[in-house]
Amino acid sequence: MGCYCPDEKPKQFHEMTKEEKEKIKKELEKKDENIEEKLENPKTSYENFDWDNLRKKLPVAKTKEERERRLNLWKKLNEYGNGYMSFKRLSVQLTNYLDLPLVIRNKDPIKLAFDAACNKYARNGITKEDNLLEWMEFRIFLVYLRQYFEYWEMFQRVDSSGDHKISFVEFKNAIPKMKEWGVEIKDSEAEKEFNNIK
């Protein structure tokens, strides 16, 4: 099986010298200076959101075709070609590519996926000190991203009051919805399940 990596594979961040790391960080900070204005005034509604379309746009499978799609997506997102993506830059680039300006309204799903993918270094005993996403972490980032978006959608639908908390009443009222999502809870066990989750 071949390696579907960028043409010029960048050195991994943890392998760099202190000077090389500082250079990359300064370069990214400079390019991200004006990005805050792009994070303002996004759409604020999840109504009529096409989640199936989102899933189709995230190439996560381990097939040759999906790897090629993933590589092309990485190259589009990593517009400067240095092999590293900060969270701010990735948020804006992903939103532009996916045509989903509403996603930036709440960056929690993207941030959770970003941190989870970056922390994959820990399993190999490598300290992830840079908080930058690299090509080798990109597929797992997309896997997490799809998962967290789905969790976020479910949470938003259950949280009928919009206070970013789920009460027992909201939880119980959402039992029919959860059944549609494949989670079956008996009414008689609702309080017990709610307390377990809480």
DRENPA-3360 file (N, C-alpha, C; in nm, 2 decimals, always signed):
BEGIN
1 = MGCYCPDE = +0.08/-0.12/+0.00/+0.00/+0.00/+0.00/+0.09/+0.12/+0.00 ~ +0.06/+0.22/-0.09/+0.14/+0.34/-0.10/+0.11/+0.44/+0.00 ~ +0.19/+0.54/+0.02/+0.17/+0.64/+0.11/+0.11/+0.77/+0.04 ~ -0.01/+0.81/+0.08/-0.07/+0.92/+0.01/-0.04/+1.05/+0.10 ~ +0.08/+1.10/+0.08/+0.12/+1.21/+0.16/+0.15/+1.33/+0.07 ~ +0.16/+1.45/+0.12/+0.19/+1.56/+0.03/+0.32/+1.54/-0.04 ~ +0.34/+1.60/-0.15/+0.46/+1.58/-0.24/+0.59/+1.60/-0.16 ~ +0.59/+1.71/-0.08/+0.71/+1.73/+0.00/+0.66/+1.72/+0.15;
9 = KPKQFHEM = +0.69/+1.61/+0.21/+0.64/+1.59/+0.34/+0.72/+1.68/+0.44 ~ +0.65/+1.77/+0.52/+0.72/+1.85/+0.61/+0.77/+1.78/+0.73 ~ +0.87/+1.83/+0.79/+0.92/+1.77/+0.91/+0.82/+1.78/+1.02 ~ +0.80/+1.68/+1.10/+0.70/+1.69/+1.21/+0.75/+1.79/+1.31 ~ +0.65/+1.86/+1.37/+0.68/+1.97/+1.46/+0.77/+1.93/+1.58 ~ +0.75/+1.81/+1.63/+0.83/+1.77/+1.75/+0.97/+1.73/+1.71 ~ +1.00/+1.72/+1.58/+1.13/+1.68/+1.54/+1.22/+1.81/+1.51 ~ +1.15/+1.92/+1.51/+1.22/+2.05/+1.48/+1.31/+2.10/+1.59;
17 = TKEEKEKI = +1.40/+2.19/+1.56/+1.48/+2.26/+1.66/+1.40/+2.37/+1.71 ~ +1.44/+2.43/+1.82/+1.36/+2.53/+1.89/+1.35/+2.65/+1.79 ~ +1.46/+2.68/+1.72/+1.45/+2.79/+1.62/+1.35/+2.77/+1.51 ~ +1.35/+2.64/+1.46/+1.26/+2.61/+1.35/+1.11/+2.62/+1.40 ~ +1.09/+2.58/+1.52/+0.95/+2.59/+1.58/+0.91/+2.73/+1.59 ~ +1.00/+2.82/+1.64/+0.96/+2.96/+1.66/+0.93/+3.02/+1.52 ~ +1.01/+2.99/+1.42/+0.99/+3.04/+1.29/+0.85/+3.01/+1.24 ~ +0.81/+2.88/+1.25/+0.68/+2.84/+1.21/+0.57/+2.91/+1.28;
25 = KKELEKKD = +0.58/+2.92/+1.42/+0.48/+2.98/+1.50/+0.46/+3.13/+1.46 ~ +0.57/+3.20/+1.44/+0.57/+3.34/+1.40/+0.50/+3.36/+1.26 ~ +0.54/+3.27/+1.18/+0.48/+3.27/+1.04/+0.33/+3.26/+1.04 ~ +0.28/+3.16/+1.12/+0.14/+3.14/+1.13/+0.06/+3.25/+1.21 ~ +0.13/+3.31/+1.31/+0.07/+3.42/+1.39/+0.05/+3.54/+1.29 ~ +0.15/+3.57/+1.21/+0.14/+3.68/+1.12/+0.03/+3.66/+1.02 ~ +0.01/+3.54/+0.97/-0.09/+3.51/+0.87/-0.23/+3.51/+0.93 ~ -0.24/+3.49/+1.06/-0.37/+3.48/+1.13/-0.41/+3.61/+1.19;
33 = ENIEEKLE = -0.33/+3.71/+1.18/-0.36/+3.84/+1.25/-0.50/+3.90/+1.21 ~ -0.53/+3.89/+1.09/-0.66/+3.96/+1.05/-0.78/+3.86/+1.03 ~ -0.76/+3.74/+1.09/-0.86/+3.64/+1.07/-0.99/+3.66/+1.16 ~ -0.97/+3.74/+1.27/-1.08/+3.75/+1.36/-1.20/+3.81/+1.29 ~ -1.18/+3.91/+1.20/-1.29/+3.97/+1.13/-1.38/+3.87/+1.05 ~ -1.31/+3.76/+1.01/-1.39/+3.66/+0.94/-1.47/+3.57/+1.03 ~ -1.45/+3.58/+1.16/-1.52/+3.50/+1.25/-1.65/+3.58/+1.30 ~ -1.67/+3.70/+1.25/-1.79/+3.78/+1.30/-1.91/+3.76/+1.21;
41 = NPKTSYEN = -2.02/+3.78/+1.27/-2.15/+3.79/+1.19/-2.18/+3.66/+1.11 ~ -2.16/+3.55/+1.16/-2.20/+3.43/+1.09/-2.35/+3.40/+1.10 ~ -2.40/+3.31/+1.03/-2.54/+3.27/+1.04/-2.56/+3.21/+1.18 ~ -2.68/+3.22/+1.23/-2.70/+3.17/+1.37/-2.80/+3.06/+1.39 ~ -2.84/+3.00/+1.28/-2.94/+2.90/+1.29/-2.90/+2.76/+1.23 ~ -2.94/+2.65/+1.30/-2.91/+2.52/+1.25/-3.02/+2.46/+1.17 ~ -3.13/+2.54/+1.15/-3.25/+2.49/+1.08/-3.21/+2.46/+0.93 ~ -3.27/+2.36/+0.88/-3.26/+2.32/+0.74/-3.11/+2.29/+0.71;
49 = FDWDNLRK = -3.03/+2.25/+0.81/-2.89/+2.22/+0.78/-2.88/+2.09/+0.72 ~ -2.80/+2.07/+0.61/-2.79/+1.95/+0.54/-2.67/+1.87/+0.60 ~ -2.70/+1.79/+0.70/-2.59/+1.71/+0.77/-2.54/+1.60/+0.68 ~ -2.62/+1.54/+0.59/-2.57/+1.44/+0.50/-2.47/+1.49/+0.41 ~ -2.50/+1.62/+0.36/-2.41/+1.68/+0.27/-2.27/+1.71/+0.34 ~ -2.28/+1.75/+0.47/-2.15/+1.77/+0.54/-2.07/+1.64/+0.55 ~ -2.14/+1.53/+0.58/-2.07/+1.40/+0.59/-2.00/+1.36/+0.46 ~ -2.07/+1.39/+0.35/-2.01/+1.35/+0.22/-1.89/+1.44/+0.19;
57 = KLPVAKTK = -1.88/+1.56/+0.25/-1.77/+1.64/+0.22/-1.64/+1.61/+0.30 ~ -1.66/+1.52/+0.40/-1.55/+1.49/+0.49/-1.49/+1.35/+0.45 ~ -1.39/+1.34/+0.38/-1.33/+1.21/+0.33/-1.26/+1.14/+0.44 ~ -1.32/+1.05/+0.51/-1.26/+0.98/+0.63/-1.22/+0.84/+0.61 ~ -1.27/+0.77/+0.50/-1.25/+0.63/+0.48/-1.10/+0.61/+0.44 ~ -1.05/+0.48/+0.46/-0.92/+0.45/+0.44/-0.89/+0.39/+0.30 ~ -0.98/+0.43/+0.21/-0.97/+0.38/+0.07/-0.87/+0.47/-0.01 ~ -0.82/+0.42/-0.12/-0.73/+0.50/-0.20/-0.80/+0.63/-0.25;
65 = EERERRLN = -0.92/+0.62/-0.29/-1.00/+0.73/-0.34/-1.02/+0.84/-0.23 ~ -1.06/+0.79/-0.11/-1.08/+0.89/+0.00/-0.95/+0.95/+0.04 ~ -0.84/+0.88/+0.03/-0.71/+0.94/+0.07/-0.67/+1.05/-0.03 ~ -0.70/+1.02/-0.16/-0.67/+1.12/-0.26/-0.76/+1.25/-0.23 ~ -0.88/+1.23/-0.20/-0.97/+1.34/-0.17/-0.92/+1.42/-0.05 ~ -0.88/+1.34/+0.05/-0.83/+1.40/+0.17/-0.71/+1.48/+0.15 ~ -0.62/+1.43/+0.07/-0.49/+1.50/+0.03/-0.53/+1.63/-0.04 ~ -0.62/+1.62/-0.14/-0.66/+1.74/-0.21/-0.72/+1.85/-0.12;
73 = LWKKLNEY = -0.81/+1.80/-0.02/-0.87/+1.89/+0.08/-0.76/+1.95/+0.16 ~ -0.66/+1.87/+0.21/-0.56/+1.93/+0.29/-0.48/+2.04/+0.22 ~ -0.45/+2.01/+0.09/-0.38/+2.11/+0.01/-0.46/+2.24/+0.00 ~ -0.59/+2.23/-0.02/-0.68/+2.35/-0.03/-0.68/+2.43/+0.10 ~ -0.69/+2.35/+0.21/-0.70/+2.42/+0.34/-0.57/+2.48/+0.38 ~ -0.46/+2.41/+0.36/-0.32/+2.45/+0.39/-0.27/+2.54/+0.28 ~ -0.34/+2.65/+0.26/-0.31/+2.73/+0.14/-0.17/+2.79/+0.13 ~ -0.10/+2.79/+0.25/+0.04/+2.84/+0.24/+0.14/+2.73/+0.22;
81 = GNGYMSFK = +0.09/+2.61/+0.22/+0.18/+2.50/+0.19/+0.29/+2.46/+0.29 ~ +0.28/+2.51/+0.41/+0.39/+2.48/+0.51/+0.36/+2.36/+0.59 ~ +0.25/+2.29/+0.57/+0.22/+2.16/+0.64/+0.16/+2.17/+0.77 ~ +0.13/+2.29/+0.82/+0.08/+2.31/+0.96/-0.05/+2.40/+0.95 ~ -0.14/+2.37/+1.04/-0.27/+2.45/+1.04/-0.30/+2.49/+1.19 ~ -0.31/+2.62/+1.21/-0.35/+2.66/+1.34/-0.50/+2.64/+1.35 ~ -0.56/+2.65/+1.47/-0.70/+2.63/+1.49/-0.78/+2.74/+1.42 ~ -0.74/+2.87/+1.43/-0.81/+2.98/+1.37/-0.81/+2.96/+1.22;
89 = RLSVQLTN = -0.70/+2.93/+1.16/-0.69/+2.92/+1.02/-0.77/+2.80/+0.97 ~ -0.76/+2.69/+1.04/-0.84/+2.57/+1.00/-0.99/+2.60/+1.01 ~ -1.04/+2.67/+1.11/-1.18/+2.70/+1.12/-1.23/+2.78/+1.01 ~ -1.16/+2.89/+0.97/-1.20/+2.97/+0.86/-1.19/+2.89/+0.72 ~ -1.08/+2.83/+0.70/-1.06/+2.75/+0.58/-1.17/+2.64/+0.56 ~ -1.20/+2.57/+0.67/-1.30/+2.46/+0.66/-1.43/+2.52/+0.63 ~ -1.47/+2.63/+0.69/-1.60/+2.69/+0.67/-1.61/+2.74/+0.53 ~ -1.51/+2.80/+0.48/-1.51/+2.84/+0.34/-1.52/+2.73/+0.24;
97 = YLDLPLVI = -1.45/+2.62/+0.27/-1.45/+2.50/+0.18/-1.59/+2.43/+0.18 ~ -1.64/+2.41/+0.31/-1.76/+2.34/+0.32/-1.88/+2.43/+0.30 ~ -1.86/+2.56/+0.28/-1.97/+2.65/+0.25/-2.07/+2.65/+0.37 ~ -2.01/+2.65/+0.49/-2.09/+2.65/+0.61/-2.06/+2.76/+0.71 ~ -2.10/+2.88/+0.67/-2.06/+3.00/+0.76/-2.12/+2.98/+0.90 ~ -2.23/+2.91/+0.91/-2.30/+2.90/+1.04/-2.21/+2.82/+1.14 ~ -2.12/+2.74/+1.09/-2.04/+2.65/+1.18/-1.95/+2.73/+1.27 ~ -1.91/+2.85/+1.22/-1.82/+2.93/+1.30/-1.89/+2.99/+1.42;
105 = RNKDPIKL = -2.02/+3.00/+1.41/-2.10/+3.06/+1.52/-2.06/+2.99/+1.65 ~ -2.05/+2.86/+1.65/-2.00/+2.79/+1.77/-1.89/+2.70/+1.72 ~ -1.77/+2.73/+1.76/-1.65/+2.66/+1.72/-1.63/+2.54/+1.80 ~ -1.71/+2.51/+1.90/-1.69/+2.40/+1.99/-1.66/+2.26/+1.92 ~ -1.74/+2.22/+1.82/-1.72/+2.09/+1.76/-1.58/+2.09/+1.68 ~ -1.55/+2.20/+1.62/-1.42/+2.21/+1.55/-1.30/+2.21/+1.65 ~ -1.32/+2.28/+1.76/-1.21/+2.29/+1.86/-1.19/+2.15/+1.93 ~ -1.30/+2.08/+1.96/-1.29/+1.95/+2.02/-1.22/+1.85/+1.93;
113 = AFDAACNK = -1.26/+1.86/+1.80/-1.19/+1.77/+1.70/-1.05/+1.80/+1.68 ~ -1.02/+1.93/+1.68/-0.88/+1.98/+1.66/-0.79/+1.93/+1.78 ~ -0.84/+1.95/+1.90/-0.76/+1.91/+2.02/-0.74/+1.76/+2.03 ~ -0.85/+1.69/+2.00/-0.85/+1.54/+2.00/-0.74/+1.49/+1.90 ~ -0.74/+1.54/+1.78/-0.65/+1.50/+1.68/-0.51/+1.53/+1.71 ~ -0.49/+1.65/+1.76/-0.35/+1.69/+1.81/-0.30/+1.61/+1.92 ~ -0.39/+1.57/+2.01/-0.35/+1.49/+2.13/-0.32/+1.34/+2.09 ~ -0.34/+1.30/+1.97/-0.31/+1.16/+1.93/-0.16/+1.14/+1.94;
121 = YARNGITK = -0.08/+1.24/+1.95/+0.07/+1.22/+1.97/+0.09/+1.14/+2.10 ~ +0.01/+1.17/+2.20/+0.03/+1.11/+2.34/+0.04/+0.96/+2.34 ~ -0.03/+0.89/+2.24/-0.03/+0.75/+2.24/+0.11/+0.69/+2.21 ~ +0.19/+0.77/+2.14/+0.33/+0.73/+2.11/+0.43/+0.79/+2.20 ~ +0.38/+0.84/+2.31/+0.48/+0.90/+2.41/+0.54/+1.03/+2.37 ~ +0.48/+1.10/+2.27/+0.53/+1.22/+2.22/+0.45/+1.34/+2.28 ~ +0.51/+1.44/+2.34/+0.44/+1.55/+2.39/+0.41/+1.65/+2.28 ~ +0.28/+1.68/+2.27/+0.23/+1.77/+2.17/+0.23/+1.91/+2.22;
129 = EDNLLEWM = +0.34/+1.98/+2.19/+0.36/+2.11/+2.25/+0.31/+2.23/+2.16 ~ +0.28/+2.20/+2.03/+0.27/+2.31/+1.94/+0.13/+2.36/+1.92 ~ +0.03/+2.27/+1.94/-0.11/+2.30/+1.91/-0.13/+2.34/+1.77 ~ -0.07/+2.27/+1.68/-0.09/+2.28/+1.53/-0.13/+2.15/+1.47 ~ -0.21/+2.15/+1.38/-0.25/+2.03/+1.31/-0.16/+2.00/+1.19 ~ -0.12/+1.87/+1.18/-0.03/+1.83/+1.08/-0.10/+1.73/+0.99 ~ -0.04/+1.70/+0.87/-0.10/+1.61/+0.77/-0.13/+1.48/+0.83 ~ -0.03/+1.42/+0.91/-0.05/+1.29/+0.97/-0.17/+1.28/+1.06;
137 = EFRIFLVY = -0.22/+1.39/+1.11/-0.33/+1.40/+1.20/-0.46/+1.43/+1.13 ~ -0.46/+1.46/+1.01/-0.57/+1.52/+0.94/-0.69/+1.42/+0.93 ~ -0.66/+1.30/+0.89/-0.78/+1.20/+0.88/-0.85/+1.19/+1.01 ~ -0.78/+1.17/+1.12/-0.84/+1.15/+1.25/-0.92/+1.28/+1.29 ~ -0.86/+1.40/+1.25/-0.94/+1.52/+1.28/-1.07/+1.52/+1.21 ~ -1.08/+1.48/+1.08/-1.20/+1.47/+1.01/-1.30/+1.37/+1.07 ~ -1.25/+1.26/+1.12/-1.33/+1.16/+1.19/-1.40/+1.22/+1.31 ~ -1.31/+1.28/+1.39/-1.36/+1.35/+1.51/-1.46/+1.46/+1.48;
145 = LRQYFEYW = -1.43/+1.54/+1.37/-1.51/+1.65/+1.34/-1.66/+1.60/+1.30 ~ -1.67/+1.50/+1.22/-1.80/+1.45/+1.19/-1.87/+1.40/+1.31 ~ -1.80/+1.33/+1.40/-1.86/+1.28/+1.52/-1.91/+1.39/+1.61 ~ -1.83/+1.49/+1.63/-1.86/+1.60/+1.72/-1.98/+1.69/+1.66 ~ -1.98/+1.70/+1.53/-2.09/+1.78/+1.47/-2.22/+1.70/+1.50 ~ -2.22/+1.57/+1.49/-2.34/+1.49/+1.51/-2.38/+1.50/+1.66 ~ -2.29/+1.50/+1.75/-2.32/+1.52/+1.89/-2.38/+1.65/+1.92 ~ -2.32/+1.75/+1.85/-2.36/+1.89/+1.87/-2.51/+1.91/+1.82;
153 = EMFQRVDS = -2.53/+1.85/+1.70/-2.67/+1.86/+1.65/-2.77/+1.80/+1.75 ~ -2.74/+1.68/+1.80/-2.83/+1.61/+1.89/-2.85/+1.70/+2.02 ~ -2.74/+1.76/+2.07/-2.75/+1.84/+2.19/-2.84/+1.96/+2.16 ~ -2.82/+2.02/+2.05/-2.90/+2.14/+2.01/-3.05/+2.11/+2.00 ~ -3.08/+1.99/+1.95/-3.22/+1.95/+1.94/-3.28/+1.92/+2.07 ~ -3.20/+1.86/+2.16/-3.26/+1.82/+2.29/-3.27/+1.95/+2.38 ~ -3.18/+2.04/+2.37/-3.18/+2.16/+2.45/-3.28/+2.26/+2.39 ~ -3.41/+2.23/+2.42/-3.52/+2.31/+2.36/-3.52/+2.46/+2.42;
161 = SGDHKISF = -3.47/+2.48/+2.54/-3.47/+2.61/+2.60/-3.36/+2.70/+2.55 ~ -3.25/+2.63/+2.49/-3.14/+2.71/+2.43/-3.05/+2.77/+2.54 ~ -3.05/+2.71/+2.66/-2.96/+2.76/+2.76/-2.83/+2.69/+2.78 ~ -2.80/+2.60/+2.68/-2.68/+2.52/+2.67/-2.67/+2.42/+2.79 ~ -2.79/+2.38/+2.84/-2.79/+2.28/+2.95/-2.91/+2.19/+2.91 ~ -2.91/+2.07/+2.95/-3.02/+1.98/+2.93/-3.08/+1.94/+3.06 ~ -3.20/+1.98/+3.08/-3.28/+1.95/+3.21/-3.34/+1.81/+3.19 ~ -3.39/+1.75/+3.30/-3.45/+1.62/+3.30/-3.57/+1.63/+3.21;
169 = VEFKNAIP = -3.65/+1.74/+3.22/-3.77/+1.75/+3.14/-3.73/+1.74/+2.99 ~ -3.63/+1.82/+2.95/-3.59/+1.82/+2.81/-3.54/+1.68/+2.77 ~ -3.47/+1.62/+2.86/-3.42/+1.48/+2.83/-3.53/+1.38/+2.81 ~ -3.63/+1.39/+2.90/-3.75/+1.30/+2.88/-3.83/+1.33/+2.76 ~ -3.85/+1.46/+2.73/-3.92/+1.49/+2.61/-3.85/+1.45/+2.48 ~ -3.72/+1.43/+2.49/-3.64/+1.40/+2.37/-3.62/+1.25/+2.35 ~ -3.68/+1.17/+2.44/-3.67/+1.02/+2.42/-3.72/+0.97/+2.29 ~ -3.83/+1.02/+2.23/-3.87/+0.97/+2.10/-3.76/+1.01/+1.99;
177 = KMKEWGVE = -3.70/+1.13/+2.00/-3.60/+1.17/+1.91/-3.48/+1.07/+1.92 ~ -3.44/+1.04/+2.05/-3.32/+0.96/+2.07/-3.35/+0.82/+2.01 ~ -3.47/+0.77/+2.01/-3.50/+0.64/+1.96/-3.48/+0.64/+1.81 ~ -3.51/+0.76/+1.74/-3.48/+0.77/+1.60/-3.33/+0.77/+1.57 ~ -3.25/+0.81/+1.67/-3.11/+0.82/+1.65/-3.04/+0.68/+1.69 ~ -3.13/+0.59/+1.73/-3.07/+0.45/+1.77/-3.05/+0.44/+1.92 ~ -3.09/+0.53/+2.00/-3.07/+0.52/+2.14/-3.21/+0.50/+2.21 ~ -3.24/+0.38/+2.25/-3.37/+0.35/+2.31/-3.36/+0.35/+2.46;
185 = IKDSEAEK = -3.45/+0.44/+2.52/-3.46/+0.45/+2.66/-3.61/+0.44/+2.70 ~ -3.63/+0.35/+2.80/-3.77/+0.33/+2.84/-3.81/+0.45/+2.94 ~ -3.93/+0.49/+2.93/-3.98/+0.60/+3.01/-3.95/+0.57/+3.16 ~ -3.97/+0.45/+3.20/-3.96/+0.41/+3.34/-3.81/+0.42/+3.39 ~ -3.72/+0.42/+3.29/-3.57/+0.43/+3.32/-3.51/+0.56/+3.29 ~ -3.60/+0.66/+3.25/-3.55/+0.79/+3.20/-3.47/+0.86/+3.31 ~ -3.52/+0.87/+3.43/-3.46/+0.94/+3.54/-3.32/+0.87/+3.58 ~ -3.32/+0.74/+3.58/-3.20/+0.67/+3.61/-3.09/+0.70/+3.51;
193 = EFNNIK = -3.13/+0.69/+3.38/-3.03/+0.72/+3.27/-2.99/+0.86/+3.27 ~ -3.08/+0.95/+3.30/-3.04/+1.10/+3.31/-2.94/+1.12/+3.42 ~ -2.96/+1.06/+3.53/-2.87/+1.07/+3.64/-2.73/+1.01/+3.62 ~ -2.73/+0.90/+3.54/-2.61/+0.83/+3.51/-2.52/+0.92/+3.42 ~ -2.59/+0.99/+3.32/-2.52/+1.08/+3.23/-2.48/+1.20/+3.30 ~ -2.56/+1.25/+3.39/-2.53/+1.37/+3.46/-2.41/+1.35/+3.55;
% end
